[in-house]
Amino acid sequence: MKPLPPDTVRLLSSAQVITSVGNVVKELLENSVDAGATSLDIKMENYGLDRIEVRDNGLGIQACDTVVMAVRHYTSKISCHDDLERLDTYGFRGEALGSICAVAEVSITTKTVGEDISTQYSLDVTGKVVSQKPSHLGQGTTVTVLKLFKNLPVRRQYYTNAKKCKEELKKVQDLLMAYAIVKPDLRLTLAHNKVVMWQKTRAADLRGALLATLGSGVVAHLLPCQHLQEQPQISLDGFFPKPGADYLSTSSSSHDKTFIFINNRPVQQKDIMKLLRQSYTAQYPSESNRNRYPVLVLQITLPPSSIDVNLTPDKTQVLLHNKEAVLVALEALLVSLYGFRSPNDATPAERDSTYNHGVKGLSLDAGDGTSLDHPTTTNSSSSSSSIAEDWIINHISGGLLGEPHDDNATLSGPGDAQGELFGPVAAVSRGSAADGRPTLSAESWSRGVALTHPASGAPLQPVQIHRSGDAASGPQGSPGKKLLLNAVTENRASLTAYDLISNRTARAPLSAAAMHEKEARAEVLRERPAASLQEISDGVQERWKNLREEERTKYEEKAKKHLVHHGQRTILAAAGGGREAESPSPSRQQGLKRKAPLANQQLLDQLFSPQPQKKKTPAKPPDVKPSRPLPFSVAGLRQGLRRLWSQSSGPPPSGPANAPPGPRLVNRLAPASAWVVLCGRELMLLNPFRVEEALLFKRLLENNILAAVALQNPIQLTDGLLGGSEYTQALCNMAQGIPELNGGVILSDPRLLANGFKIRLFPGSPSAAPSRLEVTALADCVPFLGVEALREILTGVLRRTAATVQDSRPLKVRNYLQGEAVRLARQLPSNMTRQEVEESLSRMTQLLREDSRTCIHGRPFLHQLSVVPGSEHEAKSLLLPIEEL
């Protein structure tokens, strides 16, 4: 790796910033592909925020390059800006790893072919190596990214939404699918939270890669196509939907399955995407299909000097120097596949974007049969607008300007379905050549006045829109209004259902039809839950028309009563100045709680209180706490400790070197449920639960017998299954039980029975068949217990290291018993008494050795707190003045 020159850095520098998990995966994946990797494993945890690991089997990083492998603008892919014209790699700036180091913790493990072992390097925020250590990984490079966006809380908070996290994971999967297609020989695996979400095996060609990613159901509707062009050099290759295929199988509502590659680089080109969509959707007349994206793969191969990939930081967009030529070549390929699309078939939006000025939208039809709707060639075909311009220039220069033109030639706009006849084409306005022929100036052409109408002299318009009177008017003939199908068009007499009486809202009187509508609307909804608003309104009106006379009379009487009541309220409000309107209703008055007069409150307290109220004593200030001095001295503590020593080891020691062998309990620390223990001259902190856990595990190792369950089909034991004849002989020499009627005998060795094995031996003789062994029962409480565990027991017997049951426990049985000890220890009471802790200490001293006083997880029982001084001089040496601290 070499640093790029400063002028190249200024031209290439994009100030790349990592903004998402997909950016990290994309940069690391491209580095692996550039290194020649054929296998890639991507592992993510917590949607990539906690951990991202990308492992490949590429060439690895040379030891001399590891110092600057993540420093910005150090790269081995280019050396100057001119190398971009010969670029054949995905990366070239040397900014990816440095940008990732700035927002996460990064470590890189790499190994080349010539190295014996791999090395893991830890990087800082600037990309420099801070530490290294050997690793066990094989050839290739593994980049691990931890705590992404740890120093950017706002960006990390963006991913607190579960929906956004799933969308980011979907983007990563779509990214891997794109590279899986463009690199058929690449094996890819994506795992999230230790679950494989997507994987792709190696494929022989592009079709095999599509089968592995999209499936056979989609590939069956795709057709391979190819187009080559020499000048300029353009190669188009890919798989396109078959003409007339089912659009549900060959299209999608999003563009995630429309793969566009330029020089094997996944890109997003709007012009190319628009052209692909227009050619594909032209096959389907339905307007709903216009918004779908075709499922296809397009590979565009251009000379590296004709594209500029240094356009965006993520390199998903490129700048094409011969963009028009690429579009013409692609359009020729699509026309040969789907046929030419007439301008009259285009949607209004596409017409506006395609025919945007001048006569570019003209469709010229001459009497000689020449038409723009059918191009004569495919290799040199262009868009309809460019063809129209060429046709007009050629025919004007050859016919209108030099030769007599055909009077039958007509001009019609693409929006004119009838082909409105304008008459003969007028002569070109403004300007004439030296020989008297009219010329076409660029200014008149750009202003749109080059061609004029022969009768009126007005410039020709490219499009004339014809609209019928019915289509332009609404339901009542009002222009520009459109009838809404799910809207209520009934005009109400009142603007609101309430009236304002003396600054208060009152319910407005309802008509008989309105009262009926309130009841009938609910019935219509129950009968037809999926009905629209217009259908509900029509149904209510139909019921009102078909209502019987007596029922209609009832609604009219209710409406009259409501109107009379409303009128009375209005008159009272006008006469009383709004008192009636402002006075609360009787129901509201009943809801109010009546309060007693304040003057009687003291009398009521005296009558109903059993005792006279006591005067409140003033509270003590919060900072004053009761305290009591206690006598304490180091000499008294020393005497007490010597008294403890004398109780355990006879006369008091003559010096500090003599210490009692066993620990002595001092006191309990309440919050932590721990105990202070004196071990010689050291004050230790004891965790009694770890002691009980170790004691339980030791007792289970010695005494627990695993219950064996009978097997439906016994396991036949042979020399090959056990590992040799010496294992079979050792098994036959074990203790045996009482012979059975069938001639067999059960091995009664406790080392077998305690570990859950029940083995039957059929003795043989030298003249007859040899001895036969079979396992008839096994313990089902231990997962995957089998012949391997039996071989471990026999190995200990042969090596004379399994004399007892405790020493003969195989690994799987020991792990099971450890779990049982932990489960039993958790059932102990959280607060143990002093007597229980003393008993635990006594059993620990008797049963556990000094070197094995740890729990089953390897944590010690005791933690040192302090050392008790043994003399006055030693105590004074430990007490330093405040000035020296």
Helices and strands as residue ranges (DSSP letters): E 2-3, H 6-12, H 21-34, E 39-45, G 46-48, E 51-56, G 63-68, E 74-75, G 81-86, H 96-101, E 105-111, E 118-123, E 129-135, E 140-146, H 153-157, G 158-160, H 162-182, E 187-192, E 195-200, H 206-213, H 216-219, E 222-229, E 234-241, H 247-250, E 251-252, G 255-257, E 258-262, E 265-266, H 270-281, G 287-291, E 293-294, E 296-301, G 304-306, E 307-308, E 319-320, H 323-338, G 343-345, H 348-354, G 358-361, E 363-365, H 384-395, I 396-400, E 410-412, H 442-447, H 469-472, E 498-501, E 504-507, H 512-527, H 533-545, H 549-575, H 579-582, H 586-591, G 598-600, H 601-608, H 634-649, E 664-669, E 674-679, E 682-686, H 688-703, E 708-717, H 719-722, H 725-732, E 736-739, E 745-747, H 750-753, E 757-762, E 772-779, H 787-798, G 806-808, H 811-826, H 834-847, G 850-852, E 862-867, H 872-878, G 882-884
